[in-house]
């Protein structure tokens, strides 16, 4: 049951244009959704699942995957300390209050990305992994191709809309589900990481997990 719910959270809710809808029958509130049984792969319900859609912060799942692969290869470590600089501090959208020149571990930056969808922490993580975000995006697209995400295209590590560009990070909902399952199979610790209810920002303020279903669905 837990994995079925995780598929629900990864594959559907992050595409919602409004707050969490308790019942399926949410077609007016979303671009697309897909619910499948994790263990059998059986599709339980779907809506526009083959439409290519902008994926926004679902992007951070691929950022997580690329980072974890680099850790597995021994090129970086969860214990690496990374200093926040101006290039990442000024990244907009969903952010966490972070001080200039404050240092964080890679582990903490992953929490920022997956728990509170912090674009500033995600951007700094990508640059630590690959030197530049542009290099990291190349790694994201290469990984997408390697695991068979034929509809996936990435332009940045965060999912932020790119000013002046029509194209944004995107893929089909079916590929979102495939990516999510791949990540859970390879790095099951992601379930524990994403279930944390909150983080503390640099001022000690509580920032709640951005997953609106956390604590709502149990089983």
C-alpha positions as a Markdown table, in Angstrom:
| # | Residue | x | y | z |
|---|---|---|---|---|
| 1 | Unk | 0.0 | 0.0 | 0.0 |
| 2 | Unk | 2.8 | 2.4 | 0.9 |
| 3 | Unk | 4.4 | 2.1 | -2.5 |
| 4 | Unk | 1.1 | 2.4 | -4.3 |
| 5 | Unk | 0.6 | 5.8 | -2.5 |
| 6 | Unk | 4.1 | 6.9 | -3.4 |
| 7 | Unk | 3.4 | 6.2 | -7.1 |
| 8 | Unk | 0.2 | 8.3 | -6.6 |
| 9 | Unk | 2.2 | 11.2 | -5.0 |
| 10 | Unk | 5.1 | 11.1 | -7.5 |
| 11 | Unk | 3.0 | 10.5 | -10.6 |
| 12 | Unk | 0.0 | 12.6 | -10.1 |
| 13 | Unk | -0.2 | 15.2 | -7.3 |
| 14 | Unk | 2.8 | 17.2 | -8.4 |
| 15 | Unk | 0.9 | 17.9 | -11.7 |
| 16 | Unk | -2.1 | 19.4 | -9.9 |
| 17 | Unk | -2.9 | 23.0 | -10.6 |
| 18 | Unk | -4.9 | 23.4 | -7.4 |
| 19 | Unk | -4.6 | 22.0 | -3.8 |
| 20 | Unk | -4.9 | 18.3 | -3.0 |
| 21 | Unk | -8.3 | 16.8 | -4.1 |
| 22 | Unk | -9.4 | 14.0 | -1.8 |
| 23 | Unk | -11.3 | 12.0 | -4.4 |
| 24 | Unk | -10.4 | 10.9 | -7.9 |
| 25 | Unk | -12.5 | 12.7 | -10.4 |
| 26 | Unk | -10.2 | 15.6 | -10.5 |
| 27 | Unk | -10.0 | 16.1 | -14.2 |
| 28 | Unk | -11.0 | 19.8 | -13.9 |
| 29 | Unk | -8.1 | 20.5 | -11.6 |
| 30 | Unk | -5.2 | 18.8 | -13.4 |
| 31 | Unk | -3.6 | 18.6 | -16.8 |
| 32 | Unk | -3.0 | 14.8 | -16.5 |
| 33 | Unk | -2.7 | 12.0 | -14.0 |
| 34 | Unk | -2.0 | 8.3 | -13.7 |
| 35 | Unk | -2.4 | 5.9 | -10.9 |
| 36 | Unk | -0.9 | 2.5 | -11.0 |
| 37 | Unk | -0.2 | -0.4 | -8.7 |
| 38 | Unk | 3.5 | -0.3 | -7.9 |
| 39 | Unk | 4.0 | -4.0 | -7.6 |
| 40 | Unk | 2.0 | -5.2 | -10.6 |
| 41 | Unk | 2.3 | -2.2 | -12.9 |
| 42 | Unk | -1.4 | -2.3 | -13.4 |
| 43 | Unk | -2.9 | 1.0 | -14.4 |
| 44 | Unk | -5.8 | 1.8 | -12.1 |
| 45 | Unk | -6.9 | 5.1 | -13.5 |
| 46 | Unk | -5.5 | 7.7 | -16.0 |
| 47 | Unk | -6.3 | 10.9 | -17.6 |
| 48 | Unk | -4.3 | 12.4 | -20.5 |
| 49 | Unk | -1.4 | 10.2 | -19.5 |
| 50 | Unk | 0.2 | 10.4 | -22.9 |
| 51 | Unk | 0.1 | 14.2 | -23.1 |
| 52 | Unk | 3.5 | 15.9 | -22.8 |
| 53 | Unk | 3.2 | 18.4 | -19.9 |
| 54 | Unk | 5.5 | 20.8 | -18.1 |
| 55 | Unk | 6.7 | 19.0 | -15.0 |
| 56 | Unk | 7.8 | 21.9 | -12.8 |
| 57 | Unk | 9.3 | 20.6 | -9.6 |
| 58 | Unk | 9.0 | 17.0 | -10.6 |
| 59 | Unk | 12.2 | 17.9 | -12.2 |
| 60 | Unk | 13.9 | 17.5 | -8.8 |
| 61 | Unk | 13.4 | 13.8 | -9.0 |
| 62 | Unk | 15.8 | 13.6 | -11.9 |
| 63 | Unk | 18.2 | 16.0 | -10.1 |
| 64 | Unk | 18.1 | 13.6 | -7.1 |
| 65 | Unk | 18.7 | 10.6 | -9.4 |
| 66 | Unk | 21.7 | 12.1 | -11.2 |
| 67 | Unk | 23.2 | 13.2 | -7.8 |
| 68 | Unk | 22.7 | 9.8 | -6.2 |
| 69 | Unk | 24.4 | 8.1 | -9.2 |
| 70 | Unk | 27.4 | 10.4 | -8.8 |
| 71 | Unk | 27.5 | 9.5 | -5.1 |
| 72 | Unk | 27.3 | 5.8 | -6.0 |
| 73 | Unk | 30.3 | 6.2 | -8.4 |
| 74 | Unk | 32.3 | 7.8 | -5.7 |
| 75 | Unk | 32.6 | 11.2 | -7.4 |
| 76 | Unk | 30.9 | 13.1 | -4.6 |
| 77 | Unk | 29.7 | 12.3 | -1.1 |
| 78 | Unk | 26.7 | 13.0 | 1.0 |
| 79 | Unk | 29.1 | 14.5 | 3.5 |
| 80 | Unk | 30.6 | 17.0 | 1.0 |
| 81 | Unk | 30.2 | 20.6 | 2.3 |
| 82 | Unk | 29.0 | 23.1 | -0.2 |
| 83 | Unk | 29.1 | 26.9 | 0.3 |
| 84 | Unk | 26.1 | 28.9 | -0.9 |
| 85 | Unk | 27.1 | 31.6 | -3.3 |
| 86 | Unk | 25.4 | 34.5 | -5.0 |
| 87 | Unk | 24.7 | 32.6 | -8.2 |
| 88 | Unk | 22.4 | 30.2 | -6.4 |
| 89 | Unk | 21.1 | 32.5 | -3.7 |
| 90 | Unk | 19.3 | 34.7 | -6.3 |
| 91 | Unk | 17.5 | 31.8 | -7.9 |
| 92 | Unk | 13.8 | 32.5 | -7.6 |
| 93 | Unk | 10.5 | 30.6 | -7.3 |
| 94 | Unk | 10.2 | 28.2 | -4.4 |
| 95 | Unk | 13.2 | 28.7 | -2.1 |
| 96 | Unk | 14.4 | 28.2 | 1.4 |
| 97 | Unk | 15.8 | 31.1 | 3.5 |
| 98 | Unk | 19.6 | 30.6 | 3.1 |
| 99 | Unk | 22.4 | 32.9 | 4.0 |
| 100 | Unk | 25.1 | 33.9 | 1.6 |
| 101 | Unk | 28.3 | 31.8 | 2.2 |
| 102 | Unk | 26.4 | 29.4 | 4.5 |
| 103 | Unk | 27.6 | 25.9 | 4.0 |
| 104 | Unk | 25.5 | 22.7 | 3.7 |
| 105 | Unk | 26.2 | 19.1 | 3.1 |
| 106 | Unk | 25.1 | 17.4 | -0.1 |
| 107 | Unk | 22.7 | 15.4 | 2.1 |
| 108 | Unk | 21.1 | 18.6 | 3.4 |
| 109 | Unk | 20.8 | 20.0 | -0.2 |
| 110 | Unk | 19.0 | 16.9 | -1.3 |
| 111 | Unk | 16.6 | 17.4 | 1.6 |
| 112 | Unk | 16.0 | 21.0 | 0.5 |
| 113 | Unk | 15.2 | 19.8 | -3.0 |
| 114 | Unk | 12.9 | 16.9 | -2.2 |
| 115 | Unk | 11.2 | 18.1 | 1.0 |
| 116 | Unk | 10.6 | 21.8 | 0.4 |
| 117 | Unk | 11.3 | 22.1 | -3.3 |
| 118 | Unk | 14.0 | 24.7 | -2.7 |
| 119 | Unk | 15.2 | 26.0 | -6.0 |
| 120 | Unk | 18.2 | 27.8 | -4.5 |
| 121 | Unk | 19.5 | 24.6 | -2.8 |
| 122 | Unk | 18.8 | 22.5 | -5.9 |
| 123 | Unk | 20.7 | 24.9 | -8.2 |
| 124 | Unk | 23.7 | 24.9 | -5.9 |
| 125 | Unk | 23.6 | 21.1 | -5.7 |
| 126 | Unk | 23.6 | 20.7 | -9.5 |
| 127 | Unk | 26.6 | 23.0 | -9.7 |
| 128 | Unk | 28.5 | 21.1 | -7.1 |
| 129 | Unk | 27.8 | 17.8 | -8.9 |
| 130 | Unk | 28.7 | 19.0 | -12.4 |
| 131 | Unk | 30.6 | 22.3 | -12.1 |
| 132 | Unk | 27.8 | 24.3 | -14.0 |
| 133 | Unk | 24.1 | 23.8 | -14.2 |
| 134 | Unk | 24.5 | 23.5 | -18.0 |
| 135 | Unk | 26.7 | 20.4 | -17.5 |
| 136 | Unk | 24.3 | 19.0 | -15.0 |
| 137 | Unk | 21.4 | 19.4 | -17.4 |
| 138 | Unk | 23.4 | 17.4 | -20.0 |
| 139 | Unk | 23.7 | 14.7 | -17.4 |
| 140 | Unk | 19.9 | 14.8 | -16.7 |
| 141 | Unk | 19.0 | 14.4 | -20.4 |
| 142 | Unk | 21.6 | 11.6 | -20.8 |
| 143 | Unk | 20.1 | 9.8 | -17.8 |
| 144 | Unk | 16.6 | 10.2 | -19.1 |
| 145 | Unk | 17.7 | 8.6 | -22.4 |
| 146 | Unk | 19.5 | 5.7 | -20.6 |
| 147 | Unk | 16.4 | 4.7 | -18.6 |
| 148 | Unk | 14.0 | 5.0 | -21.5 |
| 149 | Unk | 12.2 | 8.3 | -20.8 |
| 150 | Unk | 11.6 | 9.0 | -24.5 |
| 151 | Unk | 9.4 | 12.1 | -23.9 |
| 152 | Unk | 11.7 | 13.8 | -21.3 |
| 153 | Unk | 13.5 | 17.1 | -22.0 |
| 154 | Unk | 15.3 | 19.1 | -19.3 |
| 155 | Unk | 16.5 | 22.6 | -19.5 |
| 156 | Unk | 17.4 | 23.2 | -15.9 |
| 157 | Unk | 17.8 | 21.4 | -12.6 |
| 158 | Unk | 14.9 | 23.0 | -10.7 |
| 159 | Unk | 11.9 | 23.1 | -13.0 |
| 160 | Unk | 11.6 | 26.8 | -12.9 |
| 161 | Unk | 10.2 | 28.5 | -16.1 |
| 162 | Unk | 13.0 | 30.0 | -18.1 |
| 163 | Unk | 12.4 | 33.6 | -18.9 |
| 164 | Unk | 12.2 | 34.2 | -22.6 |
| 165 | Unk | 12.0 | 30.5 | -23.5 |
| 166 | Unk | 8.8 | 28.8 | -24.7 |
| 167 | Unk | 10.1 | 25.3 | -23.9 |
| 168 | Unk | 10.2 | 24.1 | -20.3 |
| 169 | Unk | 11.2 | 20.8 | -18.6 |
| 170 | Unk | 8.6 | 18.3 | -19.7 |
| 171 | Unk | 7.6 | 14.7 | -20.2 |
| 172 | Unk | 4.6 | 12.4 | -20.4 |
| 173 | Unk | 2.9 | 11.3 | -17.2 |
| 174 | Unk | 3.7 | 7.7 | -18.2 |
| 175 | Unk | 7.4 | 8.6 | -18.1 |
| 176 | Unk | 7.0 | 10.4 | -14.8 |
| 177 | Unk | 5.6 | 7.1 | -13.4 |
| 178 | Unk | 8.5 | 5.1 | -15.0 |
| 179 | Unk | 11.1 | 7.6 | -13.6 |
| 180 | Unk | 9.5 | 7.4 | -10.1 |
| 181 | Unk | 9.5 | 3.6 | -10.1 |
| 182 | Unk | 13.1 | 3.5 | -11.3 |
| 183 | Unk | 14.2 | 5.8 | -8.5 |
| 184 | Unk | 12.3 | 3.9 | -5.8 |
| 185 | Unk | 13.7 | 0.6 | -7.0 |
| 186 | Unk | 17.3 | 1.9 | -7.1 |
| 187 | Unk | 17.3 | 4.2 | -4.2 |
| 188 | Unk | 14.5 | 3.2 | -1.8 |
| 189 | Unk | 15.9 | 5.7 | 0.8 |
| 190 | Unk | 14.0 | 8.3 | -1.2 |
| 191 | Unk | 10.8 | 7.2 | 0.6 |
| 192 | Unk | 12.3 | 8.0 | 4.0 |
| 193 | Unk | 13.7 | 11.3 | 2.8 |
| 194 | Unk | 10.5 | 12.6 | 1.2 |
| 195 | Unk | 8.4 | 11.6 | 4.3 |
| 196 | Unk | 10.2 | 14.1 | 6.5 |
| 197 | Unk | 7.5 | 16.6 | 7.6 |
| 198 | Unk | 9.6 | 19.8 | 7.7 |
| 199 | Unk | 13.0 | 21.4 | 7.5 |
| 200 | Unk | 14.4 | 24.4 | 9.4 |
| 201 | Unk | 15.6 | 27.4 | 7.4 |
| 202 | Unk | 18.7 | 29.5 | 8.2 |
| 203 | Unk | 16.6 | 31.5 | 10.7 |
| 204 | Unk | 15.4 | 28.5 | 12.5 |
| 205 | Unk | 11.9 | 28.7 | 11.1 |
| 206 | Unk | 9.9 | 25.6 | 10.3 |
| 207 | Unk | 9.2 | 25.1 | 6.6 |
| 208 | Unk | 6.7 | 22.3 | 6.0 |
| 209 | Unk | 7.0 | 19.5 | 3.4 |
| 210 | Unk | 5.5 | 20.7 | 0.2 |
| 211 | Unk | 3.7 | 17.4 | -0.4 |
| 212 | Unk | 0.1 | 18.1 | 0.5 |
| 213 | Unk | -0.8 | 14.5 | 1.0 |
| 214 | Unk | 1.8 | 13.8 | 3.7 |
| 215 | Unk | 0.0 | 12.4 | 6.7 |
| 216 | Unk | -3.3 | 12.5 | 4.8 |
| 217 | Unk | -3.1 | 9.0 | 3.1 |
| 218 | Unk | -2.1 | 6.1 | 5.3 |
| 219 | Unk | -2.0 | 2.4 | 5.0 |
